[in-house]
Amino acid sequence: MRLRDALGELYQDEQFAALYPVEGQPAYAPWRLAVVTVLQYAENLTDRQAANAVRERIDWKYSLGLELTDPGFDFSLLSEFRMRLVDEGAETLLLDRLLEVCTQRGWLKAGGKQRTDSTRVLARVRSLSNLECVGETLRAVLDDLAALAPDWLVKQISPDWFERYSHRVENYRLPKAESQRTALAQQIGADGLHLLQALESPGAPDTLKNEASVQLLRQVWQQYYDLSGGKAKWRAGPQASESEGIILSPYDPEARTGKKREMTWLGYKAHLTETCVAPEAAGTIPQLIVQVQTTVANVQDVEVTAPIQEDLAQHDLLPEEQIVDTGYVDADLLVSSQEQYGIRLLGPVLSDNSWQSKASKGFDVAHFQLDWQSQQATCPQGQQSSRWSRAGERIEVVFAQEVCAGCPVRSDCTRSQTTGRVLHLRPQAAHSALQARRQEQQTPEFRKRYALRAGIEGTLSQGVRGMGLRRASYDGLHKTHLQHVLIAVAINLVRIDAVLTKTPRGKTRHSHFACLASHPSWQGHACA
């Protein structure tokens, strides 16, 4: 109710005109569906629960401008509305409009500080074993074909297919012996290949060849079987190009396996970027999520930094400083962020992992003096390099073997017995930025500024614990991205409401045991 009074008509029908046809039956007011969708995510409700809230709750009716006797609408309209957003590529429409209103209210502007982090998102489907995946893929195709062309399909199968594919393919139903499992995989492969060949025959209905499940069957069989020679031979493990990725479930073929430290999951990643509000302004300006990226789970964070900055530039919301963790930073991004967008990318970089750097007295690249103009490097002993050349995107600097052979500190510099010391450098700007950051991140000033990044962990926790951010509610990357955008809008509205009601921010909670560290008796014991 307060949000309607403060934000007015946040959404209007004209903003959704592109989602609906010009002719046909009049639709339920799109702006109301948008408001209901946002309130639904703010309270983590199902479609049925949200539709019931429209009929039963006076605060929702007030927000929607409805009469108390309004009967509401069928819950299926919410799913249709989300599908329209996805089909038209308008997943960020609701967030963009909210940020536009916040800009008009003076709550949001370009510049200042922002912070970015990601969290894992579990796919709606479970991860299948290799044998389960091929079995379920073929079973899903057969189910679709049985509905589309039953008369054609019955001519292509044999009675034993019903025994293999009438029920879900699950590990507890499958043979336990490895030889039997391999034999079953070969049989499934032969059945799938037979079906694909039948679909390519002249008598097959043309419409079946382009079915999504049939296309997926071809892709899965290419990954899990060697199809050379006209036969399907079971591979020891699935193979796919890096860009394609291994399909682990036919019911969400876009989900991928991600790994972070000891954690492995099937699904996606959600990357959130939010503004940083100074403590003195926390009661008057809300802390807002301004950008949402959703990627498959195996995409590295560093690959998302540039797209995030590009999107912020398109919406005129570029910060002066973007605070991120190590995963979002590399030498090239330190340079491109500043040169292209005027952003200072604040985050620690990976330390030099060469053995010289790890040794207590080794000479890593930082110990060498580099003359970029004359393309000459000088080692700590004053010897100059003999060759400076490009090697792909890097620069290779080589010291002569005869020079390094008689060096008294050779064991601290190189272990090669056949060549002198070799350095591999990035281009000058990236190399200088990397070395400067490695020195800077050791200072107390950097650690103090970087500590501001920790605040976004609370935002991720708010989304995970209160709004279902941890698990995808839908199948596919685009639908999952819409879910994350709606969660971001809901979080923003909750924070705007907190500012309007002057609700203070929550403080970090500590366990009772951890609080004992500040107990007077313990402090006195520690000082003693």
N, C-alpha and C positions, 0 to 999 in steps of 0.2 A: 504494500500500500504506500509506504514511504517512497519507494522507488518511482512509482507512477507520479507522485506529487513532485519529486525532485527532477526526474528526467523527462517528464511530459510524454509525448508520443514518440517513444524511442524507435519503434518500427512503424512503417506505414505501408499500405498496400502497393504504392507505386514502386517501392524498392524491390518488390518481388514479381513485377510484371513480366520479366523475361522468363520466369519459371512456368508460366501458364499459357495455354493457347488463347488466341483472341476469340475464337468461337467455342460454343459448347455450353454445358450446364455451368451456371455460376458456382464458383468454389467458395468454401468456407473462408472467411477473411484471413488472408495469409499473415497479416501482422499479429493476429491473435494466436495463430499456430506458432509463430516465432516466439511470442512471449511465453506461451505454455511450454514450449520445448526448453527454453532457458530455465524456467522455474522447475521443470521436471528434473533437469540435471543439478540444479542447486540443492534439491532435496533428495536426489538419487532415487527417483521413482521409476517404475515401469510405465509403459504406455497406458495400460489399464488404470493404474493408480493415478496417473496424471489426468486422464479423462474423468475419473470419478471426482478428483479434487475440483475440477471446473464446475461440476454439478453441485458439489456439497459444501465447498469452503467459501466463506464470504470474502476473505482477503483475496483469493484468486479472482472471484467475480469482480471485485473492485479494480484490480489490476487490469482486467480485460474489458472493463466498461460494460458489464453485462447486468441485466436485470436479475433480481433474486430468484425469479421463477424460470430463468433460462434453462432449457433442458440439456445444454451442452452438445457434444458431438461424439461420434463413434471413435474409439481409440485408434482404429486403423488409419485415420487421417494423419496422425503424427508420423507414422512410418512412410506414408505417401509423401508428406512434406519433406522429410529427410532425403528420400530418393530423388525428389526434384532438385534439391540443393546439390546432390552428388552428380546427377546426370548433366546438369548445366555447369559443372565446375565452379559452383558458388559456395564451397564449403566455408570460406572465411567471411561470408556476407554479414552474418550476425555480429561477429567480432569487429569487423571494419566499421560498421555503423555505430557500435557502442563506443569505440575509440574516437570516432568523429564527434560524438556528443560530448565525450570527456574533454576533448580539445577545446570545444566551444565553451565549456564550463571553466576552463583554465586549470583543469586537473592534469593535463598531459600536454607536453610540448617536446620538440626535438632538443637534443643536447642532454646534459647531465650524465648520469651513470645508469647503466643497465647490467643485468647479470643473466647468464644462460647456463642451463644444465639439462641433463636428460635422465630419464628413468626407463626401466624395462617395462614392456607391455606384453602380457601373455595373450597369445592368440585364443580365439573362442574355441578352436579345435585342439585336440590333443596331438602330440607328436607320435607318429606311427613308426614301427620298425620297417625295414626295407620290404620284407615279405608282406606285411600288412598294407603297406602303401600301394604296391602293385595290385594286390587283391582287391582293395577297396576302390582303386581307380577303375578297374575293369567292371566291378559290380555297379558303380555309379553310372558308367556308360550304358550298361545293359538296362538299368532301371529307366534311363532317359529314352533309350531306343524302344523299350517295351511300351512306353506311353505314346511315342510319336509314330512308330511304324511296326506294330506287333505282327502283322501278317508277313512282313519281310524278315523280321528277326527270327521267327520260329523256323524258317528255312535254313538259317545259318548255324544253328546250335545243335548240340546232341543232348540226350537225356542227362548225362553226367554233369552238365553245366549247372543244372538246378541244385545238385548236391553241393557244388563248390561255391556258387554265387547267390543262393537264395537267402543266406544269412550273413550277418556281419562277419568280416574276416578279423578275428581277434587271436592274440597269441595263445590264449588258453585253449582254443579250439584246434590250433595247429599242431603238427607233429613236433616231438621234442628232439628226435635224432637229427643231426645235421644233414645226413645223407637224404633223409626223407624230406626235410625242409627244402633242400636244393632241388630235389625231384619235383616238389610241388611248385617251386618258383619257375622251373622249366615248363611245367604244364600250363601255368597261368600265362607265361610268356608266349607259348604256342597258341593258346586260345586268343590272347589279345592280338597277336599278329594275324591270325586267321580272320578276326573281325575287321581289322584295318584293311586287309586285302579285299575282303568282301565289300567294304564300303567304297573301294576304288573301282569295283567292277561296273560294267555298263548298266547292269540291272538294278543297282542301288539307287534309292531316291536321292536326288541331288541335294535336297535340303539337309540331309543328315551329315554330309561331309563337313559342313561349316558349323555344326553344333559345338558349343564351347567344351562340352565334356569329351567329344571326339578329338578335338584339337589337343586337349590336355592329355588324352590317352597316348597320342603320338609323341608328345613331349616326354612323358614319363617313361615310355618304352625306350626312347633314345637314350635316356639317362641311365636306366637300370639294366638294359640289355644291349648286347652287341648284335646288331641286326644285319651284319654283313653276311652275304651268302644266302639271303632269303630265309634265315632261321633266327630265332630269338635265343641267344645264349646268355645265361645269367651272369652278370658281372660280379666280381668280388665286392665291389662297392659302387654306388652311383657316381657318374661322371657328368660334369656340366661346366660350361664356361663361367668365369668369375662374374660376368655381367648377368648371366641367366640365373644361377643359383640352383641348389638342389631342392626339388619339390618333395616335401615330407608329408603332405596330406592333400588329397584331391578336393577336399571341401574348403580349403583356403590355400590355393596354390601360391599366393603371394607371400605367405608367412615364411620366415627364414629362421635359422638357428643363430642365436647370439650367445656370446660368452664374455663375461667380465669377471676376472679373477677365477674363483671356484664356481661362480654362478653360470649355469647354462639354461637357456629357455628358447622356446619356439614362439615367434611372434614379431613384435615391432619395437620401436623406440619412440618415445615422445620427448621432444626438445622444446622447453619453454623459456621465453625471454621476458623478463619483467623489469620495471623501473625500480630504482633505488631511491627511496624518499628519506631525506635527512630526519633524524630523530625529532628535531624541533618542529618539523612540519607534519609529523605523522598523524596528528589529530585533525588536520584540515585538508590534506591531500592523500587520496588513496594510492596504494601501491598496485600498479596495474600490469597484467600480462599483455604485452604488445605484439608478440609474435609466437606462432605455434608451427612447429615442423614435425611431421611424422615420417619415419623411415622404416624400412625393414630392419630386422635386428642385427644383421651382419654389416651394416653401414657404419663406418667409423665416425666418431664425433667430429674429427677434423675435416671430414668431407662436407659437413653441414654448416660450418662457420660462414663461408662465403655466401651460400644461398640465404642464410638468415640476414646477413648484412644487406644483400641486394633487395630483399623484401622490405626491410626497414627503410631503405632509401626510397623505394617506390611509394611508400606511405608517408614520407617526410617525417620519420621518427628516429633518425639516426642519433645515437648517443655520442657524447664526447669520449666516453670511456666504457668499454664492454669488459666485464669481469667474468672470466671463465676458468675452468680447471685445465689441467695439462692436456686432456684429450682433445681440446678445441684449438690448440696452439701449435704452430710450427713456424720455422724461420720465414717462409714465404708469406704466411698470413700476417706476421708482424709488420712486414713491409707493405703488402697490398692493402691491409686495413687502413693504414695511415695515408697512403698515397691516393687510393681510390675514394675513400669515404671520410677521411679525416678522423678515423676512430683509433684511439689508443687501445690496443688489445692487451688487457692486463691479465696475465696468467703465467704460471711457471712453465718453463719448457723442460723437456727431458734433459737429464745430465748427459755429458759425454760418456758413452759406454765403452770406449776403447780401453784396452788394458793399460795403456800409458796413463790414462786419467785415473783409473782405479788404483794404480800402484802409488805408493806414498811418495816416490821420487821419480816417477815416469814423466816424460816430456810429451804432453798431448799437443793438439794443434794450437791451443792458446799460448804456448810458450814460443811460437815462431812469429817473427816479424814479417809482415806481408807488405810488399810494395806493389800495389795493384797497377800503378801506371807503367812501371817498367817490367811488370810480370816477373817478379823475383821474390823468393822467400829466403830468409836468413834464420838458421837454426840457433839454438841457445849457445852453441860453441862458436858462432860467428861465420860458419860456412854457408855459402850460397847455393841455391838450387841450380841444377843443370838443365832442367826442362820444365816448361809451364805450358800445358795444352788442355784443350777441351776434351772431356770424355762424357758425351751425352749432355745431361743437364748440369753436370759437375765439372770442376776444374781439377786436373791431376797435376800435382807438383812432385817432381822426382829429384832426389839428390844422388850424385854419382856414387857408384859402389866403392871406388877407390878412396873417395873422401870419407865415407862412413866407415870403411874397413879399419882405419887407424884411429878412429875416435875413441878417447878414453872412457866415454860414457855411452858407448854404443848399446850396451845391454839395457839401458834405461830408455832407449829411443826406438830401437827396432829389433826384431827377432829374426829377420830374414837373413839367410846366409848367402844369398845369390844377388841381392840388389841392395841399394841404399834405401834410406827412408823415403816413403811415398805418402804424400798428403792428398786427401780428397776434399776439396773445398766447394762450398756453394757460391753462387754469384756474390759479388762484393756487398751489395745492400743486405742480402739475406744473411750472409756470414757475419757482418758487423752487428746486425740486429740480434742475432742469436747469441753471440759472445757477450754483448752488452746486457741482455736479459739474464744470462746465466750468472753474471756478476751481481746484477741488481737484485735478483730474487734471494740473495743471501743476506740482504740488509734488513734491519728491523722496520724501516720505513715501508718497504715493499710488503712485508708480512702484515703490517697494520692495515694497509690499503686493501690487500687481498682478502683479509678477514671478512670483508663485506659480502663476499661471494656466498658464505655459509647460509645467508638468509634464504636463498632459493630452495634450500633443502626443506624448509618449512612449507614452502609453496607446493613442492612435490608431495610432501606428506599430506597436505590438505586435500590435494586431488586424489591421492591414493586411498586415504582413510575415509574421506567423506563423500567422494563423488565417483568412485569406481575407475580411477585412472589406471590401476594396475592390470586390469583385464579388458581385452577388447570385447565389446558387446555385439560386434558385427564382423562379417567376413570381408576381407579385402582391405587394401591399403587406403583407398579413398574414403570408404565408409568409416574406417578407424580414425582417419584424420579428422573427419567431421565430428566424431565423438570427442576428440581431444580439443577441438575448437570450441565446442559447446561447453565442455568442462571449464575452459579458460574464461568464457563469457560468464558462466555461473560464479566462478571464483571472483571475478571482477565485481559483479553485482553484490556479492556478499561483503566485499571490502568497501564498496561505496556505501552500503547500508551501515557498516561499522563507523564510517566517518560521519554520516548523517546523525547517528545516534550517540556519537562520541564514545563509542566502545573502545577501550584501550586494547592495544595489541597483546596477544598472549606472550608470556615469557617462557623461556626454555625450562622444561621440567627436569628436576634432578631426583634421583632415588633418595630414600631416607638415609641409606648408608653413605651415599656420596656427600650428603649434606653434613655428615659428621666431620668432614675435613675442615669445616669452618667453625666447629664447636670450640668454645673458649678453652675447655680443658685440653683438647688436642693441640690447639695452637700453643698453649704453654708448654706442652710436652715436646712439641716439635722444636720450639725455640731452645729448650734445654738440651 
